[in-house]
Amino acid sequence: MTEFQSALLVFALLLGGTGLGVLLRPLLPEEHRKHETVQLVIGMLVTFAALVLSLLTASAKSGFDTATNDMRTYAADLIQLDQRLRDYGPDTAAARALLRAYTASAIASTWTQEKPPPGNYYPHDPGAGDDELESRPFFTMLALWLILIFLSFGLVAPHNALAIVLILLGAVSISSAVYVIADLDTPFTGQLVVPSDAMRDALAHMNAPAA
């Protein structure tokens, strides 16, 4: 399941939870729906959900930044290795050719959505770049938690256009946050990806003639 599909699924589940709350609302006595305790519990759940989403976003952004910095460091190491091999003279030409082929293959197989480098290099596995999300039990629990919150909205929210619009905006906001978290958590696929510039610069340095 892609990042967009995950966000769309969360959006549908939140609206489904709200609809279930609306269906259950007539079964509750009016005095129960207006009880202050219900409002306090909903407020507490919303606060915790906002806190968890903000922490997940910060964690995903931190992981994305770490992957970006690691890729830049790795590209610099490749340049340094190529320079050391070049210093040894013509005897390392075969090793440098292998290093260039490896770097080009790494670019082509990692950034599958971008144009691959020219030339012949190791073939890559077409399935290596699939943006399939791994199963995350924590995200499943968070989704269930959010569904319960929106179910409670359906139980207590008035039946008017303003309430419907606000619930829709809330569902869009949360599903958008889920999309950003999932996209940042897969730094080499999706819309938000680690730039390939550092690796391409390293390959260009390897292909450059000796000064």
N, C-alpha and C positions, 0 to 999 in steps of 0.2 A: 504494500500500500504506500503510495507516494505521500509527500507532505501535504499537498493540496487535498488529496482524498481523505487524509486523516482529519484535517480541519473541517472539511465538508461533513464528515461523519459526526464530529463533535457538534457542529451547528445543528444537524438534523436531530441528534439525540437530545440536545437542550430544548429544542422546540417540541419534541415529543414528550419530554418531561413536563413542560408547561401545559401542553394539551391534556396530559393525564391529570394534572392538578385541576384544570378547569372541569374535567369530567367528574372528578371526585368532589368538587366544591359543593354541589347541591346536597350531597349526602351528609355534610357536616352541619350541625346547628349554627345559627347565625352568631350566637354568643361565643362559640369556640373560634370562629374565624377572626373575631375582633379582639381576642385576648392578647394582652400586652406581652405575655410570655412567648407567644408565637413570634411576635415581632422581634423580641430580643434574641431568640434562637436564630432566626433568619439573619439578623445583623451580625451575629457571631460567626455563622457559617460563611457569610459573604466576606467578612474580614479575613478569616483564615484562608479562604480560597484566593483572595487577592494577594495575600502574603506568599502563599505557595507558588502562584504563577509568577510573581516578581522574582522569587528566589530561583525558580527554574529558568527564567529568562536570563538572569544574571549569570547563572552557572553555564548555560549554553553559550552565551556571548564570551565568557571567559575561555571556554574550551575552543571556540572558534578562533579567538585571538592567539591562543597557544599554538594551535595548528598552523596559523599563518606565520608566526615567528619561527616555529620549528622548520617549516618549509624553506624560509629564507636562510636559516642557519645551514640546512642540508645543502641548499644550492651553493652557498659559499664554500662548504666543505668539498663539494664536487669540483668547483673551480680551483681550489687549492690543490686537490689531488691531481687534476689535469696539469697544473703548472709544475708540480713536482715531477710528474712523468715526463713532461716536455723538457725539463732541465737535464734529464738523463740522456737525451739525444735520440737518434733514430732507432735505437734498439727497443724503445718503448712504443713504437708506432702502432704495433698490434694491440697493445694494452690500451692505448688511447682510443683506438678505433672501437674497441669493446665498450669503453666508458661512454663514448659518444652514442653508441647504439643503445646502451642501457638508459642513458638520460632521455633520449628521444622516445624510447619505448615507455618510460615512466610517465612522460608528459602525455603521450597518446592514450595510455590506459587509465590515467588518473583523471584527466580533464576530457572525458569522452564527448562533451557537448561542444568543445572547441575544435578548431582546425588542427589536425595533427602536424607535427614537423615534417618537412620533406625528407626524402631519402628512404633507404632500406634499413630496417631495424627489426628487433625481435617482435613477432606477432604477439598481440595481447588477447586475453580472454574476453569475448564480447560481453559476458555476464558480469565481469568484474566491476563495471560501472553502474550496475542496476541500482536504482534509488529505492530499494526495498527496505522498509523500516523494520528493525528488529522488534520482537515482542517486548514490551516494557510493562510489567505488572503495576508499577507505580503510576504510570499514565492511565492505566485502566481504572485503578482505584480513584484517581483524581477525576476522571470522567464520570464515574458513578457518583462521586461527591457533588460535582457540578449539576448532574441531572437531578439529584435530590433537592438542591437549592432552587433550581428552576421549577421543579414540581411544587415546592412551597410557594413560589411566586404565583403559580397558577391557582393555588388554593386561596390566597389572600388578596390578590390584585383585583381591583375593580374591573368590570367589563366595559371598558371604553377605549377609544382610539389611542389616547395618550399612553395608557398602560401597555397596549399592544406594541406601540412604536418603541417604548422604552425597553420592553423585553426583547424585541428584535435587535435593537442596538446593543443590548448587553450580550446577546448570543453571538452577534457578529464580532464584537470586541474580544470575547473570550476565544472564539474559534480562530480569530486572527492571531491572538497570542500563541495559541497552540501551533499554528502554522509557522510562526517565526521560531518558536522553540525547536520544532522538529527540523526545520530547515537549517538552523544553526548547528544542530546536533549531527548533521551529515555535511561536513564542511566541503566535500568535493562533489556534491550533487545538489540539484535544486537551483533556486534563484540566487541564494547567497552562498557563494563558493570562495574558497581560498584562491587568490590570484595566482595564475601560472607564470607571471612575469619573471619571478626570480629563477625558476627552472629554465625558462626560455633564454634568459640572459646567460645562464651558465652554459647552455648548449651553444649559444652564439659565440661565447668565449672559447669553447673547445674547437669550434670550426674556424676560428680566426687564424690567419697565418702567423707564424712566429715573427716577433718584432726584429 
